[in-house]
């Protein structure tokens, strides 16, 4: 199987490590490993960039994906799938999530483990077959893999955790465990998680508010030493994914008639940090 990884940050390296020696890899990074003009089509293209790079990665996927291939986004937040569909078509586009704590330090990957992924099958039969094959290959590489027909419940559950944890840890400069131990900050995180649950439910993915609170707290406890990707981005002066997480929740809430003022506030606060 020939697989392109579009975005060689920490998550791209996690995926590459699982596929190394089991698939023919095409590693594409916007600056350090640009796409060759004569690149052979790939069976699968995996978008692993931060959300500001989604349009770039989707355009690359459209160039090199075989007609019967599958393009998969496992990025954070909302809106990535829709951009991917615009470039490769709904029949070849797939959405999923990845759970792993990872960081690149001087080019060296530090990860909490091989990671867990949940992948949603696309509509075209041939593309579904390629996604199933990709899932098996990732599993052989040590990842915990689930392939389902509908991955949107998993996407929204991850948005719950990302929205509750990432902006607050970035704003108050805390690890996940430190956020959990900070009673006032964790109460704000509870409120954010409840908002996401209400928006998700209005969007057709039912998540109870209590379930959302339990979920972010359990994930923060499980990944206590982790410094969220948004905290890392703020400290490094890089663009954050706030618009695709908190901003997207607030916009979807407005569209559905569900208020999400805490998510809107975090969007503005993190944006102000980025400009500082």
Secondary structure, DSSP 4 states (H G I P E B T S, - for coil): -EEEEE--SHHHHHHHHHHBTTBEEEEEBTTTBPPPTTPPPEEEEEE-S-GGGHHHHHHHHHHHEEEEEEEEE--SSSSHHHHHHHHH-TTTEEEEEEE--EEEETTEEEESSS-EEEEE--SSHHHHHHHHHHHHHHHHTT-EEEEES--HHHHHHHHHHHHHHHHHHHHHT--HHHHHH-HHHHHHHHHHHHHHHHHHHHTT----HHHHHHHHHHHHHHTTT---HHHHHHHHT---SGGGTHHHHHHHHHHHT---HHHHHHHHHHHHHHH-
